[in-house]
């Protein structure tokens, strides 16, 4: 009988991290993968929209065992973290050498176009400028705004560039984007109704009623006779 393979510390951290993220950010799909290499181990986390990288790191960075000191070219380990289980037993918290996070927000081009629209500037590509002689491009501003935004869904449509209440500070402190959560839009509901001819007491025709929300959440109804 083969001995049962014991889970690696990296796989334990990976499962713990995924459970922690899915319980704190419901509705967001996280891809969490572990890896073991000659110099140690790692866990990588990827997702679309949802929370910011700072919000995710605040939850899971404690599972990284240390950090690399580039000045001295060494990896410095943190002091061990301990956790107490329900029976009062003290255990060392499992860690990996590195944890990386990556959030996918594939709306930068659309967001940049909306910034140009707000400032009445023609969008000519990634390097379009909002202000004359500005070092930052419109896409830089779009990325910086999106990077600070937290979304409750991983299926988002950016609608418009709008002002915040602030009137001073960095561009991303003054402006943000309104958006639509596409997961809130329910699929079309189709209801078939039979109409009876009062003279013959037999089905005369049938009307199919389709109720379908458009992208702005409004309800459009129409009738199709046959």
GROMACS elastic network, one bead per residue, 0.5 to 0.9 nm:
[ bonds ]
;  ai    aj funct       b0    kb
    2     5     6  0.86046   500
    3     6     6  0.88773   500
    7    10     6  0.81559   500
    7    11     6  0.62606   500
    7    12     6  0.66937   500
    8    11     6  0.52526   500
    8    12     6  0.63945   500
    8    13     6  0.87472   500
    9    12     6  0.50900   500
    9    13     6  0.62267   500
    9    14     6  0.85705   500
    9    41     6  0.85533   500
    9    94     6  0.60985   500
    9    95     6  0.68389   500
    9    96     6  0.71198   500
   10    13     6  0.51498   500
   10    14     6  0.60751   500
   10    15     6  0.87424   500
   10    33     6  0.89435   500
   10    34     6  0.57009   500
   10    35     6  0.69442   500
   10    36     6  0.73596   500
   10    41     6  0.63118   500
   10    42     6  0.65465   500
   10    43     6  0.68327   500
   10    94     6  0.80280   500
   10    95     6  0.71589   500
   10    96     6  0.58466   500
   10    97     6  0.89340   500
   11    15     6  0.62532   500
   11    16     6  0.85511   500
   11    33     6  0.81077   500
   11    34     6  0.59317   500
   11    35     6  0.82231   500
   11    43     6  0.84108   500
   12    15     6  0.53466   500
   12    16     6  0.61636   500
   12    17     6  0.85601   500
   12    94     6  0.73010   500
   12    95     6  0.86689   500
   13    16     6  0.50370   500
   13    17     6  0.59286   500
   13    18     6  0.85261   500
   13    34     6  0.81316   500
   13    43     6  0.76153   500
   13    63     6  0.69400   500
   13    94     6  0.63427   500
   13    95     6  0.63398   500
   13    96     6  0.71893   500
   14    17     6  0.52251   500
   14    18     6  0.62355   500
   14    19     6  0.86661   500
   14    32     6  0.61343   500
   14    33     6  0.62898   500
   14    34     6  0.59275   500
   14    42     6  0.89319   500
   14    43     6  0.62115   500
   14    44     6  0.83428   500
   14    45     6  0.88604   500
   15    18     6  0.52481   500
   15    19     6  0.61788   500
   15    20     6  0.85689   500
   15    32     6  0.78672   500
   15    33     6  0.88382   500
   16    19     6  0.52334   500
   16    20     6  0.61163   500
   16    21     6  0.86532   500
   17    20     6  0.50852   500
   17    21     6  0.61303   500
   17    22     6  0.86198   500
   17    32     6  0.76296   500
   17    43     6  0.89580   500
   17    45     6  0.87486   500
   17    59     6  0.85019   500
   17    60     6  0.63828   500
   17    63     6  0.82107   500
   18    21     6  0.51817   500
   18    22     6  0.60794   500
   18    23     6  0.84800   500
   18    30     6  0.69295   500
   18    31     6  0.78622   500
   18    32     6  0.61973   500
   18    45     6  0.84761   500
   19    22     6  0.53895   500
   19    23     6  0.61481   500
   19    24     6  0.86388   500
   20    23     6  0.53981   500
   20    24     6  0.62823   500
   20    25     6  0.85926   500
   20    59     6  0.78508   500
   20    60     6  0.81168   500
   21    24     6  0.52003   500
   21    25     6  0.58186   500
   21    26     6  0.80800   500
   21    28     6  0.86069   500
   21    30     6  0.75513   500
   21    56     6  0.74838   500
   21    59     6  0.78110   500
   21    60     6  0.83032   500
   22    25     6  0.52478   500
   22    26     6  0.55102   500
   22    27     6  0.75840   500
   22    28     6  0.68648   500
   22    29     6  0.74071   500
   22    30     6  0.73179   500
   23    26     6  0.59116   500
   25    28     6  0.60248   500
   25    29     6  0.88550   500
   25    50     6  0.75663   500
   25    51     6  0.73836   500
   25   152     6  0.78073   500
   26    29     6  0.83716   500
   26   152     6  0.81435   500
   26   153     6  0.85035   500
   27    50     6  0.85279   500
   27   152     6  0.75537   500
   27   153     6  0.62302   500
   27   154     6  0.75316   500
   28    47     6  0.74459   500
   28    48     6  0.76987   500
   28    49     6  0.82058   500
   28    50     6  0.61351   500
   28    51     6  0.85801   500
   28   152     6  0.77908   500
   28   153     6  0.61071   500
   28   154     6  0.57652   500
   29    46     6  0.86928   500
   29    47     6  0.62205   500
   29    48     6  0.76001   500
   29    50     6  0.87897   500
   29   154     6  0.74511   500
   30    45     6  0.67266   500
   30    46     6  0.58331   500
   30    48     6  0.80324   500
   31    44     6  0.79588   500
   31    45     6  0.56426   500
   31    46     6  0.50943   500
   31    47     6  0.62819   500
   32    43     6  0.68866   500
   32    44     6  0.57209   500
   32    46     6  0.66174   500
   32    47     6  0.89472   500
   33    42     6  0.83938   500
   33    43     6  0.55853   500
   33    44     6  0.53919   500
   33    45     6  0.67081   500
   33    46     6  0.88574   500
   34    41     6  0.74501   500
   34    42     6  0.56916   500
   34    44     6  0.64469   500
   35    40     6  0.87609   500
   35    41     6  0.56124   500
   35    42     6  0.52727   500
   35    43     6  0.63182   500
   35    44     6  0.82931   500
   36    39     6  0.81932   500
   36    40     6  0.61064   500
   36    42     6  0.64862   500
   36    43     6  0.89926   500
   37    40     6  0.53959   500
   37    41     6  0.57571   500
   37    42     6  0.82469   500
   38    41     6  0.80981   500
   39    97     6  0.88107   500
   40    96     6  0.75805   500
   40    97     6  0.60591   500
   40    98     6  0.84361   500
   41    96     6  0.55482   500
   41    97     6  0.54510   500
   41    98     6  0.67344   500
   42    64     6  0.84107   500
   42    95     6  0.89549   500
   42    96     6  0.54160   500
   42    97     6  0.56594   500
   42    99     6  0.56884   500
   42   100     6  0.78737   500
   43    64     6  0.88317   500
   43    96     6  0.70563   500
   43    97     6  0.84466   500
   43    98     6  0.64733   500
   43   100     6  0.64854   500
   43   101     6  0.87363   500
   44    98     6  0.83099   500
   44    99     6  0.57371   500
   44   101     6  0.59438   500
   44   102     6  0.79827   500
   45    99     6  0.77244   500
   45   100     6  0.61775   500
   45   102     6  0.62780   500
   45   103     6  0.83708   500
   46   100     6  0.85384   500
   46   101     6  0.59708   500
   46   103     6  0.57625   500
   46   104     6  0.74631   500
   47    50     6  0.75233   500
   47    51     6  0.89643   500
   47   101     6  0.85401   500
   47   102     6  0.67644   500
   47   103     6  0.51315   500
   47   104     6  0.60325   500
   47   105     6  0.89161   500
   47   154     6  0.79102   500
   48    51     6  0.87439   500
   48   102     6  0.86265   500
   48   103     6  0.54963   500
   48   105     6  0.59397   500
   48   106     6  0.82966   500
   48   153     6  0.85298   500
   48   154     6  0.52836   500
   48   155     6  0.78837   500
   49    52     6  0.76648   500
   49   103     6  0.64925   500
   49   104     6  0.61260   500
   49   105     6  0.54540   500
   49   106     6  0.85772   500
   49   149     6  0.87386   500
   49   150     6  0.73160   500
   49   151     6  0.59812   500
   49   152     6  0.81232   500
   49   153     6  0.67424   500
   49   155     6  0.73159   500
   49   156     6  0.74263   500
   50   103     6  0.82798   500
   50   149     6  0.87391   500
   50   150     6  0.58154   500
   50   152     6  0.54210   500
   50   153     6  0.53277   500
   50   154     6  0.54004   500
   50   155     6  0.86745   500
   51    54     6  0.80967   500
   51    55     6  0.60434   500
   51    56     6  0.66717   500
   51   103     6  0.84272   500
   51   149     6  0.77258   500
   51   151     6  0.58725   500
   51   152     6  0.73419   500
   51   153     6  0.87338   500
   52    55     6  0.52157   500
   52    56     6  0.64594   500
   52    57     6  0.86721   500
   52   103     6  0.73457   500
   52   146     6  0.89834   500
   52   147     6  0.66761   500
   52   148     6  0.66094   500
   52   149     6  0.66316   500
   52   150     6  0.54564   500
   52   151     6  0.81263   500
   53    56     6  0.51025   500
   53    57     6  0.59686   500
   53    58     6  0.84570   500
   53   101     6  0.66435   500
   53   102     6  0.70553   500
   53   103     6  0.65877   500
   53   147     6  0.80975   500
   53   148     6  0.88972   500
   54    57     6  0.50941   500
   54    58     6  0.60485   500
   54    59     6  0.88466   500
   54   148     6  0.88653   500
   55    58     6  0.52530   500
   55    59     6  0.68698   500
   55   150     6  0.86389   500
   56    59     6  0.54168   500
   56    60     6  0.64565   500
   56    61     6  0.82543   500
   56   101     6  0.78783   500
   57    60     6  0.51903   500
   57    61     6  0.51534   500
   57    62     6  0.84543   500
   57    99     6  0.89120   500
   57   100     6  0.88313   500
   57   101     6  0.74902   500
   58    61     6  0.61670   500
   58    62     6  0.80306   500
   59    62     6  0.72715   500
   59    63     6  0.89496   500
   60    63     6  0.57440   500
   60    64     6  0.77803   500
   60    99     6  0.82285   500
   61    64     6  0.53950   500
   61    65     6  0.86604   500
   61    99     6  0.69533   500
   62    65     6  0.73945   500
   62    81     6  0.82875   500
   62    95     6  0.78305   500
   63    66     6  0.89611   500
   63    81     6  0.89264   500
   63    93     6  0.76368   500
   63    94     6  0.67761   500
   63    96     6  0.63999   500
   63    97     6  0.86006   500
   63    98     6  0.86315   500
   63    99     6  0.76843   500
   64    67     6  0.78237   500
   64    78     6  0.85751   500
   64    94     6  0.88253   500
   64    95     6  0.53299   500
   64    96     6  0.51664   500
   64    97     6  0.56371   500
   64    98     6  0.55793   500
   64    99     6  0.58787   500
   65    76     6  0.85551   500
   65    77     6  0.57377   500
   65    78     6  0.57190   500
   65    79     6  0.81383   500
   65    80     6  0.78685   500
   65    94     6  0.83976   500
   65    95     6  0.51848   500
   65    96     6  0.55684   500
   65    97     6  0.52690   500
   65    98     6  0.73151   500
   66    75     6  0.70120   500
   66    76     6  0.55197   500
   66    79     6  0.84426   500
   66    95     6  0.89189   500
   66    96     6  0.84462   500
   66    97     6  0.64360   500
   66    98     6  0.76995   500
   67    74     6  0.87061   500
   67    75     6  0.57216   500
   67    76     6  0.55233   500
   67    77     6  0.66146   500
   67    78     6  0.79287   500
   67    97     6  0.76576   500
   67    98     6  0.76120   500
   68    71     6  0.89671   500
   68    72     6  0.88947   500
   68    73     6  0.72309   500
   68    74     6  0.59136   500
   68    76     6  0.60168   500
   68    77     6  0.86377   500
   69    72     6  0.57387   500
   69    73     6  0.55672   500
   69    74     6  0.52991   500
   69    75     6  0.57769   500
   69    76     6  0.66082   500
   70    74     6  0.67855   500
   70    75     6  0.83895   500
   71    74     6  0.80415   500
   72    75     6  0.87400   500
   75    97     6  0.88685   500
   77    80     6  0.85212   500
   77    97     6  0.85060   500
   78    81     6  0.83853   500
   80    92     6  0.66242   500
   80    93     6  0.72093   500
   80    94     6  0.89222   500
   80    95     6  0.89668   500
   81    91     6  0.86014   500
   81    92     6  0.59322   500
   81    93     6  0.53863   500
   81    94     6  0.82958   500
   81    95     6  0.89488   500
   82    90     6  0.65733   500
   82    91     6  0.55918   500
   82    93     6  0.52444   500
   82    94     6  0.89609   500
   83    89     6  0.82449   500
   83    90     6  0.57697   500
   83    91     6  0.53738   500
   83    92     6  0.63050   500
   83    93     6  0.60765   500
   84    87     6  0.78202   500
   84    88     6  0.55656   500
   84    89     6  0.54448   500
   84    91     6  0.62265   500
   84    92     6  0.88161   500
   85    88     6  0.53321   500
   85    89     6  0.54742   500
   85    90     6  0.66788   500
   85    91     6  0.76362   500
   86    89     6  0.74496   500
   91    94     6  0.88027   500
   95    98     6  0.86640   500
   96    99     6  0.71128   500
  103   147     6  0.89151   500
  105   108     6  0.71059   500
  105   143     6  0.88519   500
  105   146     6  0.76660   500
  105   147     6  0.84558   500
  105   154     6  0.89884   500
  106   109     6  0.79527   500
  106   110     6  0.87259   500
  107   110     6  0.52925   500
  107   111     6  0.59643   500
  107   112     6  0.85364   500
  107   142     6  0.88591   500
  107   143     6  0.89657   500
  107   146     6  0.86460   500
  107   156     6  0.86845   500
  107   157     6  0.79232   500
  107   158     6  0.72804   500
  108   112     6  0.60062   500
  108   113     6  0.86210   500
  108   139     6  0.65385   500
  108   140     6  0.88518   500
  108   142     6  0.59152   500
  108   143     6  0.60877   500
  108   146     6  0.78312   500
  109   112     6  0.50554   500
  109   113     6  0.63018   500
  109   114     6  0.87408   500
  109   125     6  0.83234   500
  109   126     6  0.74746   500
  109   139     6  0.68310   500
  109   142     6  0.79627   500
  110   113     6  0.51748   500
  110   114     6  0.63798   500
  110   115     6  0.88607   500
  110   142     6  0.88150   500
  110   158     6  0.73451   500
  110   159     6  0.89564   500
  111   114     6  0.50938   500
  111   115     6  0.63931   500
  111   116     6  0.88223   500
  111   138     6  0.88867   500
  111   139     6  0.77593   500
  111   142     6  0.56216   500
  111   143     6  0.82386   500
  111   146     6  0.83606   500
  111   158     6  0.66948   500
  111   159     6  0.83394   500
  111   160     6  0.78430   500
  111   161     6  0.75500   500
  111   177     6  0.78369   500
  112   115     6  0.51329   500
  112   116     6  0.64079   500
  112   117     6  0.86791   500
  112   123     6  0.79111   500
  112   125     6  0.88112   500
  112   126     6  0.79015   500
  112   128     6  0.86893   500
  112   137     6  0.89712   500
  112   138     6  0.55066   500
  112   139     6  0.51247   500
  112   140     6  0.83309   500
  112   141     6  0.75202   500
  112   142     6  0.52856   500
  112   143     6  0.83588   500
  113   116     6  0.50851   500
  113   117     6  0.61708   500
  113   118     6  0.87211   500
  113   121     6  0.89463   500
  113   122     6  0.83781   500
  113   123     6  0.59985   500
  113   125     6  0.87488   500
  113   138     6  0.81164   500
  113   139     6  0.85402   500
  113   142     6  0.89340   500
  114   118     6  0.62187   500
  114   119     6  0.87232   500
  114   142     6  0.89332   500
  114   158     6  0.86047   500
  114   159     6  0.78206   500
  114   160     6  0.58458   500
  114   161     6  0.57732   500
  114   177     6  0.87446   500
  115   118     6  0.51236   500
  115   119     6  0.63652   500
  115   120     6  0.84710   500
  115   121     6  0.82432   500
  115   130     6  0.79508   500
  115   138     6  0.70284   500
  115   139     6  0.88685   500
  115   141     6  0.83923   500
  115   142     6  0.74381   500
  115   160     6  0.78956   500
  115   161     6  0.57173   500
  115   162     6  0.87620   500
  116   119     6  0.51839   500
  116   120     6  0.57500   500
  116   122     6  0.61862   500
  116   123     6  0.60030   500
  116   128     6  0.83308   500
  116   129     6  0.83268   500
  116   130     6  0.67438   500
  116   138     6  0.73313   500
  117   121     6  0.61956   500
  117   122     6  0.74991   500
  117   123     6  0.81120   500
  117   160     6  0.87567   500
  117   161     6  0.83270   500
  118   121     6  0.77397   500
  118   160     6  0.80964   500
  118   161     6  0.65077   500
  118   162     6  0.80067   500
  119   122     6  0.89300   500
  119   130     6  0.69520   500
  120   130     6  0.88522   500
  121   128     6  0.84191   500
  121   129     6  0.78967   500
  121   130     6  0.66455   500
  122   128     6  0.77762   500
  122   129     6  0.89108   500
  123   126     6  0.81971   500
  123   127     6  0.88281   500
  123   128     6  0.59410   500
  123   129     6  0.83697   500
  123   138     6  0.86168   500
  124   127     6  0.73155   500
  124   128     6  0.55092   500
  124   129     6  0.88651   500
  125   128     6  0.56492   500
  125   138     6  0.88169   500
  125   139     6  0.85181   500
  126   129     6  0.88549   500
  126   137     6  0.69430   500
  126   138     6  0.69220   500
  126   139     6  0.55956   500
  126   140     6  0.84483   500
  127   136     6  0.82575   500
  127   137     6  0.50188   500
  127   138     6  0.66283   500
  127   139     6  0.69565   500
  127   140     6  0.86087   500
  128   137     6  0.56176   500
  128   138     6  0.55858   500
  128   139     6  0.76083   500
  129   132     6  0.67007   500
  129   133     6  0.79478   500
  129   134     6  0.65500   500
  129   135     6  0.83437   500
  129   136     6  0.71948   500
  129   137     6  0.50478   500
  129   138     6  0.54359   500
  129   139     6  0.87266   500
  130   134     6  0.73250   500
  130   136     6  0.84279   500
  130   137     6  0.71184   500
  130   138     6  0.59795   500
  131   134     6  0.53469   500
  131   135     6  0.89122   500
  131   136     6  0.88265   500
  131   137     6  0.88922   500
  132   135     6  0.89451   500
  133   136     6  0.89332   500
  134   137     6  0.72515   500
  136   139     6  0.80846   500
  136   140     6  0.59163   500
  136   141     6  0.70856   500
  137   140     6  0.51001   500
  137   141     6  0.66267   500
  137   142     6  0.87759   500
  138   141     6  0.51735   500
  138   142     6  0.62477   500
  138   143     6  0.87294   500
  139   143     6  0.60937   500
  139   144     6  0.85209   500
  140   143     6  0.52252   500
  140   144     6  0.62073   500
  140   145     6  0.87101   500
  141   144     6  0.51149   500
  141   145     6  0.62000   500
  141   146     6  0.86154   500
  141   171     6  0.68478   500
  141   172     6  0.68829   500
  142   145     6  0.52981   500
  142   146     6  0.61633   500
  142   147     6  0.84410   500
  142   172     6  0.82840   500
  142   176     6  0.88735   500
  143   146     6  0.51938   500
  143   147     6  0.58610   500
  143   148     6  0.87213   500
  144   147     6  0.51124   500
  144   148     6  0.66077   500
  144   171     6  0.83261   500
  144   172     6  0.60923   500
  145   148     6  0.54691   500
  145   149     6  0.65760   500
  145   171     6  0.78797   500
  145   173     6  0.79635   500
  145   175     6  0.73063   500
  145   176     6  0.59827   500
  145   177     6  0.77471   500
  146   149     6  0.50990   500
  146   150     6  0.81371   500
  146   172     6  0.85349   500
  146   176     6  0.77627   500
  146   177     6  0.78684   500
  147   150     6  0.81201   500
  148   172     6  0.77879   500
  148   176     6  0.89495   500
  149   176     6  0.79300   500
  149   177     6  0.85171   500
  151   154     6  0.72912   500
  151   156     6  0.79821   500
  151   181     6  0.83809   500
  152   181     6  0.77437   500
  153   156     6  0.67504   500
  153   181     6  0.63483   500
  153   182     6  0.81374   500
  153   183     6  0.71234   500
  154   181     6  0.82354   500
  154   182     6  0.88017   500
  154   183     6  0.83462   500
  155   180     6  0.86452   500
  155   181     6  0.62529   500
  155   182     6  0.56184   500
  155   183     6  0.63361   500
  156   179     6  0.67495   500
  156   180     6  0.58086   500
  156   181     6  0.50234   500
  156   182     6  0.57206   500
  156   183     6  0.80493   500
  157   178     6  0.88936   500
  157   179     6  0.55510   500
  157   180     6  0.51629   500
  157   181     6  0.66607   500
  157   182     6  0.68197   500
  158   161     6  0.84611   500
  158   177     6  0.66353   500
  158   178     6  0.62790   500
  158   180     6  0.64281   500
  159   177     6  0.69724   500
  159   178     6  0.55172   500
  159   180     6  0.69129   500
  160   176     6  0.84918   500
  160   177     6  0.55130   500
  160   178     6  0.53316   500
  160   179     6  0.70901   500
  161   175     6  0.68034   500
  161   176     6  0.58305   500
  161   178     6  0.64560   500
  162   174     6  0.87021   500
  162   175     6  0.56747   500
  162   176     6  0.55107   500
  162   177     6  0.56677   500
  162   178     6  0.67284   500
  163   166     6  0.77872   500
  163   167     6  0.83434   500
  163   174     6  0.59752   500
  163   176     6  0.63120   500
  163   177     6  0.83220   500
  164   167     6  0.76103   500
  164   173     6  0.74524   500
  164   174     6  0.52669   500
  164   175     6  0.53792   500
  164   176     6  0.65282   500
  165   174     6  0.72311   500
  165   175     6  0.87597   500
  166   169     6  0.77115   500
  166   173     6  0.69657   500
  166   174     6  0.53514   500
  166   175     6  0.83770   500
  167   173     6  0.83989   500
  167   174     6  0.58512   500
  168   171     6  0.83262   500
  168   173     6  0.75163   500
  168   174     6  0.64113   500
  169   172     6  0.80378   500
  169   173     6  0.57651   500
  169   174     6  0.65623   500
  170   173     6  0.51111   500
  170   174     6  0.66299   500
  170   175     6  0.89184   500
  171   174     6  0.53703   500
  171   175     6  0.62019   500
  171   176     6  0.89458   500
  172   175     6  0.53488   500
  172   176     6  0.66233   500
  173   176     6  0.77763   500
  180   183     6  0.87546   500
  180   184     6  0.83609   500
  180   215     6  0.82368   500
  180   216     6  0.76432   500
  181   184     6  0.57293   500
  181   185     6  0.77584   500
  182   185     6  0.55246   500
  182   186     6  0.86654   500
  182   215     6  0.75328   500
  183   186     6  0.72960   500
  184   217     6  0.80940   500
  185   213     6  0.66501   500
  185   214     6  0.78961   500
  185   215     6  0.73531   500
  185   216     6  0.85335   500
  185   217     6  0.63440   500
  186   189     6  0.84510   500
  186   212     6  0.80456   500
  186   213     6  0.71623   500
  186   217     6  0.89342   500
  187   211     6  0.89557   500
  187   212     6  0.68322   500
  187   213     6  0.76155   500
  188   210     6  0.67476   500
  188   211     6  0.56906   500
  188   213     6  0.70231   500
  189   209     6  0.83600   500
  189   210     6  0.59905   500
  189   211     6  0.54760   500
  189   212     6  0.66002   500
  190   208     6  0.69425   500
  190   209     6  0.58795   500
  190   211     6  0.65734   500
  190   212     6  0.86112   500
  191   207     6  0.86244   500
  191   208     6  0.60642   500
  191   209     6  0.53859   500
  191   210     6  0.66061   500
  191   211     6  0.84755   500
  192   206     6  0.71181   500
  192   207     6  0.61193   500
  192   209     6  0.62939   500
  192   210     6  0.87392   500
  193   206     6  0.60420   500
  193   207     6  0.56789   500
  193   208     6  0.65197   500
  193   209     6  0.77580   500
  194   203     6  0.67168   500
  194   204     6  0.80212   500
  194   205     6  0.66704   500
  194   207     6  0.67665   500
  194   208     6  0.89345   500
  195   202     6  0.86163   500
  195   203     6  0.59189   500
  195   204     6  0.60886   500
  195   205     6  0.58464   500
  195   206     6  0.60257   500
  195   207     6  0.77546   500
  196   199     6  0.87306   500
  196   200     6  0.82078   500
  196   201     6  0.59395   500
  196   202     6  0.54944   500
  196   204     6  0.54983   500
  196   205     6  0.74787   500
  196   206     6  0.89431   500
  197   200     6  0.57198   500
  197   201     6  0.52783   500
  197   202     6  0.55979   500
  197   203     6  0.59919   500
  197   204     6  0.52488   500
  197   205     6  0.83715   500
  198   201     6  0.51545   500
  198   202     6  0.76796   500
  199   202     6  0.81427   500
  200   203     6  0.84571   500
  200   204     6  0.87987   500
  201   204     6  0.85939   500
  203   206     6  0.77712   500
  205   225     6  0.77672   500
  205   226     6  0.68014   500
  206   224     6  0.89466   500
  206   225     6  0.66454   500
  206   226     6  0.63244   500
  207   223     6  0.66729   500
  207   224     6  0.61036   500
  207   225     6  0.51082   500
  207   226     6  0.68123   500
  208   222     6  0.87350   500
  208   223     6  0.61046   500
  208   224     6  0.55664   500
  208   225     6  0.67214   500
  208   226     6  0.82940   500
  209   221     6  0.72670   500
  209   222     6  0.64364   500
  209   223     6  0.52320   500
  209   224     6  0.68780   500
  210   220     6  0.82893   500
  210   221     6  0.59775   500
  210   222     6  0.61674   500
  210   223     6  0.68457   500
  210   224     6  0.82599   500
  211   219     6  0.66391   500
  211   220     6  0.60159   500
  211   222     6  0.73065   500
  212   218     6  0.83788   500
  212   219     6  0.59076   500
  212   220     6  0.55610   500
  212   221     6  0.66751   500
  213   216     6  0.75359   500
  213   217     6  0.52811   500
  213   218     6  0.52551   500
  213   220     6  0.59664   500
  213   221     6  0.87069   500
  214   217     6  0.54431   500
  214   218     6  0.56932   500
  214   219     6  0.66501   500
  214   220     6  0.71027   500
  215   218     6  0.75197   500
  216   219     6  0.89446   500
